[in-house]
Structure formats: structure tokens, C-alpha cells
């Protein structure tokens, strides 16, 4: 399916990641403004995206007080585009949710050569962009030491 144009003002980045094993998947990290809760807002977004053909799963990353929250969507890009997902989100609740950016990560089969714009990532070295290991552990240790001082 060809990439459809995104609405004006939405930043779109695409990254290809070579995987040596498994079935390659495509994910979109969609930054959303206007969510006030994980249950109702996140549930409405998940339900709207689940209706689209080709959407395999959706995870909502909601952080209280953050300006942007995220919908992490795994999908079949031959059946649905990120533009269609954005449209489905922005049509909910009279336009309450505004998509600010989308980062598409396409896994490609690749055992040896990695082209420009593609990086090799082994499965055991994957880290969530929402909680990188380098930030998570020191933050947790600082929290524990703070709690022990109280």
C-alpha cells in the first residue's frame, strides 16, 4: 500500500531495522495530544485502531502529566497506512485527539549487509524507547535511596 500524505503539521520519520530471524513487523509510535486518561481515552483509541484492517495490536503509553502520550501500533503496511491510523484517531470525540508525530519502524529480513538508513539490531539488545535501560535502572535506584531516607 502506498504511503498516503499525512495531514499538515505531523512529523513523520521512518526507520528500517534489519532482523536476522523471525517475521519482520512494522510498528508506528504515534504521539498524541489530548488524552486525559489511559482507560477511557486509551480504550477509545485502541478500539478505533482495532477496526482498521491490518492492525495487529495497539499498546497505549500514557504518562499522567505528560503533554504527549503514545499509541504503539503493530500493523501490516500492505493493508493499512499510518495516515489512515492518524485519521481514525483524530476523528474520535469531535477531534479531541491531535496527532503530533509518527515514527514508523519497519523490520526487514537481513542477515549480512545493512544499507544506509538501516541498522542491525539483535533481539536481545532491543530496548523500549519509552524506558531505556540506561535511564530506568539509575532512576529506580535513586527512587529507592530517596524512600530509604524518609
Secondary structure, DSSP 8 states (H G I E B T S, - for coil): -------TT-EEEEEEEEESSS---EEEEEEEE----TTHHHHHHHHHHHTSTTEEEEEEE--TT-S-EEEEEEE-TTT--HHHHHHHHHTGGGGT-EEEEEEEEEEEE-SS---TTEEE--GGG---SSS-HHHHHHHHHHHHHHHHH-
